[in-house]
């Protein structure tokens, strides 16, 4: 039996502000904005190419807005992803890579992993409430 992971609820204070951030700045696609009754609204957003979406809204969770940490997005070019996010106005951190790579208990060094190894290079950003995201590189291929 398959178990498909499809939705993460992200606690936010202002649904409209967060929806604008995720669509206009982070580049997510708005799937649905549904408010069938007072006190309930669900806005579903999906990162480009992802099988998993996020939901923000009213009446979805009692989690504290801004309490989610290190939700991961995976891209095949960390430098391009950082550039795209920054161009859309996201306050995104600098690219960093794990060091030493063989010991994942190590720290970070600035820039991309020199060998562009999978899962070694990262950038981070936060939404307006402080929920944090990590963008991680996997599958980089140099242009010929």
N, C-alpha and C positions, 0 to 999 in steps of 0.2 A: 504494500500500500504506500502511495506517495503522500507526503505531507507538504503542501505548498504554502510557503510563507509569503503572504501577500499584503499585509497592512500593518503599519505602526502608527499608533495614535500619539501625536505630538501635542503636549499641553501648551496652550497659548492664552494670552490675556485678551487680545484684540484680533478676532478672526479676519476681518477685512484687511488690517495692516499685515498680518502674517500671510494671507493669501496673496497679496500684492508682492510681498518679499519673495515668496517661493516661486511665483510665476514670472515676475518682471526681472528679478535679480538672480535668483538661483537657476532659472530656466526650466522649472518643472512645468508639466502640462496639467491644466485644470481638467479633471475628469468629471466632477460633479459638484454642484453647490445646491444642497437640498435642505429645506427647512419646512417640514410638514406640519409642525406644531410649535406653539410658543415654548421656549425653553429647550428646543432641540434644533441643531443645525449641524450638518456634516459637509465638510469640504474635503474632497479627495484630490490629491495631487500626486503625480508620478514623475520621477526623474526620467529624462530621455533614455530610452532603451532598457528601463528597469521592469522587472516582473513584480516588484514590490512597491507599494504606494504608501504615502503618509496621509493621515486624516487629521484635520484640525476642526474645531467646532465648539458647539455649546451642548452640554449634556452628554459628552462622550467619556469623560474621565474625571477623576478627582485628583489626579496628579498635579503637582505644583507647576505652574508655567515656568519654563526655563530649566526644569529638572532633568531633562534627558541629556546624556553625555555620550559623545563619541559615536553617533550614528555613522556608519561607514557607507561611502559611495566609492565605487571602483571604476577607474578610467584606464584607457590604454596609453594616455599621454598626459602626465601630471603637469607639465609646463603649459600645455595648451589649455587644460582645464583651469589652471590658476589664472591664466590670461583672460579667458572667457568670463570667469566669475568677476574678476577685477574690472573688466570693461563694462559689465552690467551694474557695477556699483557695490558689489559685495566686499566687505572688509575682510579679505582673505589673507592668511598668514603667508610667510615665505615658504618655499619648498625646502624640505629637510629630508634627510635619510637616516635610517638606523645605522648605528655604529657601535661596536662591530656587528656586521650583519650575521655572522655565525653565532653570535651570542645575543639572543633577542632580549636579554636583560640589560643590554647596554643603553647608551644614550643616543643622541642625534648629532648630526653634523649638517651644516648648511648645504643647500643644493640637492640635486638629484643624485641617486646612487650612481657612482661612476660606471657601473656595469649594467645599469637599468634592470636589476633583478626584480622579479615579481615581489610585491608586498613590502618593498624596502623604501619607497619614496612617498612622502605625504605632504598635504597642506591641510589647513583647518579653517573653519569659519563658524560663526554663530548666527542664529536667527534673531529677530528683534527682542525676543524674550530671554535669550541666553542659552537656548538648547544648542548643543554643539555638534558639529559635523566634522568628520575626517574624510578627506578625499585621498585615496590610495591608488598607486599605479600597479597594474598587472597587464602583461601582454604587450609591452611596448615593442614596436618594430621600427627600426630606422628606415627613413625613406631612401629608396635606391637612387 
